[in-house]
Amino acid sequence: MAQMIQAKHYFAPQQIVLAEAQAAVNAAARVGHHRAELNANLAAATSSFTLGQREHCYEHMRRAQELVRRLGARRFEQSRLVTLGRLALAEGHRAEAINLLQDAVALSKELGRSFHGAHILGALATALEEPGAKRRTLSEGEALIDAGCFAHNQLRFYPDAMNVALELGDLNEVARYAQALEDFTKPEPLPWADFFIARGRALAAHARGQADLALTHELQRLRDEGLRMGFIVALPAIEAALTA
């Protein structure tokens, strides 16, 4: 059940995903199924972060840490470190975020990079400061994708890559990452991917100086869709473009 909830991140509103993940946490805890409880806590933490509910996210991270240690399930420590790194960056603690994400990179190298390697590198690229380091980290992530990996890597890596490219003003790269995500999900489009593809393209158009009614309507549509789907952490850049 917890794995099904993890997959729901990409096609259901995060409010629903969080409610189902919390119910799974409670059910697993009642029967003492620690691995299911761990998966459900990680799912709840991801949705909490996406919804901007940081303290709720920390609560699930603390329980996940207890369960990782009890079970010796170091593979899942990668997910926990990525979320903690994103939380630290969101709260302005860049050095802490980089340390956490570099620990996740090291763990992925030890345990196998196909599970979370590209996902981790995308998150690390958002935290790094030096433009060259950001670009090299994204290139490394793309190489892992090309080598073959679990599908959640593409779904997480490409939105991060677009954010980094927007930050650096690499607008052609934004377009390339958006197209890569669109190509990856073309056989089975997902609301998550569709939102971030359209967001990247709209923000790149804004950065190029486009300022017409069509772009304004698209940014407003994305704001409304982000609110509906609970992609709250993705909205500040859209709001900034609308008010510029």
C-alpha positions as CSV (number, residue, x, y, z in Angstrom):
1,M,0.0,0.0,0.0
2,A,2.8,2.5,0.9
3,Q,4.4,2.0,-2.5
4,M,1.1,2.7,-4.2
5,I,0.9,5.9,-2.2
6,Q,4.4,6.9,-3.3
7,A,3.3,6.5,-6.9
8,K,0.3,8.6,-6.3
9,H,2.5,11.7,-5.8
10,Y,2.6,12.0,-9.5
11,F,-1.1,11.9,-10.4
12,A,-3.1,12.9,-7.4
13,P,-3.5,16.1,-5.3
14,Q,-0.9,16.1,-2.5
15,Q,-3.6,16.7,0.1
16,I,-5.1,13.3,-0.8
17,V,-1.7,11.6,-0.9
18,L,-0.9,13.0,2.5
19,A,-4.2,11.8,4.0
20,E,-3.7,8.3,2.6
21,A,-0.1,8.2,3.7
22,Q,-1.0,9.2,7.3
23,A,-3.7,6.5,7.3
24,A,-1.1,4.0,6.2
25,V,1.3,5.1,8.9
26,N,-1.4,4.6,11.5
27,A,-2.4,1.2,10.2
28,A,1.1,-0.1,9.9
29,A,2.0,1.1,13.4
30,R,-1.1,-0.7,14.9
31,V,0.0,-4.0,13.5
32,G,3.7,-3.5,14.0
33,H,4.6,-3.7,10.3
34,H,7.7,-1.5,10.5
35,R,8.8,-1.6,6.9
36,A,5.3,-0.5,5.7
37,E,5.3,2.2,8.4
38,L,8.7,3.4,7.1
39,N,7.5,3.6,3.5
40,A,4.3,5.4,4.6
41,N,6.3,8.0,6.7
42,L,8.6,8.7,3.7
43,A,5.5,9.2,1.5
44,A,3.9,11.5,4.0
45,A,7.1,13.5,4.4
46,T,7.3,14.0,0.6
47,S,3.8,15.3,0.4
48,S,4.1,17.4,3.5
49,F,7.2,19.1,2.0
50,T,5.5,19.6,-1.4
51,L,2.5,21.2,0.5
52,G,4.9,23.5,2.4
53,Q,4.1,21.8,5.7
54,R,7.7,21.7,7.0
55,E,7.1,20.9,10.7
56,H,4.8,18.0,9.7
57,C,7.5,16.9,7.3
58,Y,10.1,16.9,10.1
59,E,7.8,14.8,12.3
60,H,7.6,12.1,9.6
61,M,11.4,12.3,9.1
62,R,12.1,11.7,12.8
63,R,9.9,8.6,12.8
64,A,11.5,7.4,9.5
65,Q,15.0,7.8,11.1
66,E,13.9,5.6,14.0
67,L,12.6,2.9,11.7
68,V,15.6,3.0,9.3
69,R,17.9,2.4,12.3
70,R,15.6,-0.3,13.8
71,L,15.3,-2.2,10.5
72,G,18.9,-1.5,9.2
73,A,17.2,-0.4,6.0
74,R,20.0,1.9,4.7
75,R,18.6,1.9,1.2
76,F,15.7,4.1,2.5
77,E,18.1,6.5,4.2
78,Q,18.7,8.0,0.7
79,S,15.1,9.2,0.6
80,R,15.3,10.6,4.1
81,L,18.5,12.5,3.4
82,V,17.1,14.0,0.2
83,T,14.0,15.3,2.0
84,L,16.1,16.7,4.9
85,G,18.4,18.4,2.4
86,R,15.4,20.0,0.6
87,L,14.0,21.1,4.0
88,A,17.4,22.7,5.0
89,L,17.6,24.6,1.7
90,A,14.0,25.8,2.0
91,E,14.9,27.2,5.4
92,G,18.0,29.0,4.2
93,H,20.6,26.5,5.6
94,R,22.5,26.0,2.4
95,A,25.7,24.5,3.9
96,E,23.6,21.9,5.9
97,A,21.6,21.1,2.8
98,I,24.8,20.4,0.8
99,N,26.2,18.2,3.5
100,L,23.0,16.2,3.7
101,L,22.8,15.8,0.0
102,Q,26.4,14.9,-0.4
103,D,25.9,12.2,2.3
104,A,23.0,10.9,0.1
105,V,25.3,10.8,-2.9
106,A,27.9,8.8,-1.0
107,L,25.2,6.4,0.1
108,S,23.9,6.0,-3.4
109,K,27.3,5.2,-4.7
110,E,27.7,2.5,-2.0
111,L,24.3,0.9,-2.4
112,G,23.6,1.4,-6.1
113,R,23.0,4.6,-8.1
114,S,20.0,3.4,-10.1
115,F,17.6,3.6,-7.1
116,H,17.9,7.4,-6.2
117,G,21.2,8.6,-7.8
118,A,19.8,11.1,-10.4
119,H,17.1,12.3,-8.0
120,I,19.8,13.1,-5.4
121,L,22.0,14.8,-7.9
122,G,19.2,17.0,-9.1
123,A,18.5,18.1,-5.5
124,L,22.2,18.7,-4.9
125,A,22.4,20.9,-7.9
126,T,19.7,23.2,-6.5
127,A,21.7,23.6,-3.3
128,L,25.2,24.2,-4.7
129,E,26.2,27.8,-5.3
130,E,28.9,27.7,-8.0
131,P,27.5,27.7,-11.5
132,G,30.0,25.2,-12.8
133,A,29.4,22.8,-10.0
134,K,25.7,23.0,-10.6
135,R,26.1,22.2,-14.3
136,R,28.5,19.4,-13.7
137,T,26.2,17.8,-11.1
138,L,23.3,18.0,-13.6
139,S,25.5,16.4,-16.3
140,E,26.3,13.6,-13.9
141,G,22.6,13.1,-13.1
142,E,21.8,12.9,-16.8
143,A,24.5,10.3,-17.3
144,L,22.8,8.1,-14.6
145,I,19.5,8.5,-16.3
146,D,21.0,7.5,-19.7
147,A,22.6,4.4,-18.0
148,G,19.1,3.3,-16.7
149,C,17.4,3.9,-13.4
150,F,14.1,3.8,-11.5
151,A,11.4,6.1,-13.1
152,H,11.0,8.3,-10.1
153,N,14.5,9.7,-10.9
154,Q,13.4,11.4,-14.1
155,L,10.2,12.7,-12.4
156,R,12.3,14.4,-9.7
157,F,15.5,15.2,-11.6
158,Y,14.0,17.2,-14.5
159,P,12.0,19.7,-12.4
160,D,15.1,20.3,-10.3
161,A,17.2,20.7,-13.5
162,M,14.8,23.2,-14.9
163,N,14.9,25.2,-11.6
164,V,18.7,25.2,-11.7
165,A,18.8,26.3,-15.4
166,L,16.3,29.1,-14.7
167,E,18.5,30.3,-11.8
168,L,21.6,30.3,-14.1
169,G,19.8,31.9,-17.0
170,D,20.4,28.8,-19.2
171,L,17.0,29.1,-20.9
172,N,17.8,26.7,-23.7
173,E,18.6,24.1,-21.1
174,V,15.2,24.8,-19.5
175,A,13.6,24.0,-22.8
176,R,15.8,20.8,-23.2
177,Y,14.9,19.5,-19.7
178,A,11.2,20.2,-20.3
179,Q,11.3,18.3,-23.5
180,A,13.2,15.4,-21.9
181,L,10.5,15.1,-19.2
182,E,7.8,15.4,-21.8
183,D,9.4,12.6,-23.9
184,F,9.8,10.4,-20.9
185,T,6.1,10.7,-19.9
186,K,4.6,10.8,-23.3
187,P,3.5,7.1,-23.2
188,E,1.7,7.9,-19.9
189,P,1.3,11.6,-19.1
190,L,1.2,12.5,-15.5
191,P,-0.3,15.6,-13.8
192,W,3.0,16.1,-11.9
193,A,5.1,16.1,-15.1
194,D,2.6,18.1,-17.1
195,F,2.7,20.8,-14.4
196,F,6.4,21.1,-14.2
197,I,6.9,20.9,-18.0
198,A,4.5,23.8,-18.4
199,R,5.9,25.7,-15.5
200,G,9.5,25.5,-16.8
201,R,8.4,26.7,-20.3
202,A,6.3,29.6,-18.9
203,L,9.0,30.8,-16.5
204,A,11.6,30.6,-19.3
205,A,9.3,32.6,-21.6
206,H,9.0,35.2,-18.8
207,A,12.8,35.3,-18.4
208,R,13.2,35.9,-22.1
209,G,11.1,39.0,-21.7
210,Q,7.8,37.8,-23.1
211,A,5.0,39.9,-21.5
212,D,1.7,39.2,-23.3
213,L,-1.7,38.2,-22.2
214,A,-1.2,34.6,-23.3
215,L,1.7,34.1,-20.9
216,T,-0.2,35.9,-18.1
217,H,-3.1,33.5,-18.6
218,E,-0.7,30.5,-18.6
219,L,1.0,31.6,-15.4
220,Q,-2.4,32.1,-13.8
221,R,-3.5,28.7,-14.9
222,L,-0.3,27.2,-13.4
223,R,-0.9,29.0,-10.1
224,D,-4.4,27.6,-9.9
225,E,-3.3,24.1,-10.9
226,G,-0.5,24.2,-8.4
227,L,-2.9,25.2,-5.6
228,R,-5.4,22.5,-6.7
229,M,-2.7,19.8,-6.8
230,G,-0.9,21.0,-3.7
231,F,2.4,21.8,-5.4
232,I,2.9,24.7,-3.0
233,V,6.7,24.8,-3.0
234,A,6.6,25.3,-6.8
235,L,4.4,28.4,-6.6
236,P,6.6,31.3,-5.4
237,A,8.4,31.6,-8.8
238,I,5.1,31.7,-10.6
239,E,3.8,34.4,-8.2
240,A,7.0,36.4,-8.7
241,A,6.5,36.2,-12.5
242,L,2.9,37.3,-12.2
243,T,3.8,40.3,-10.1
244,A,6.9,41.4,-12.0
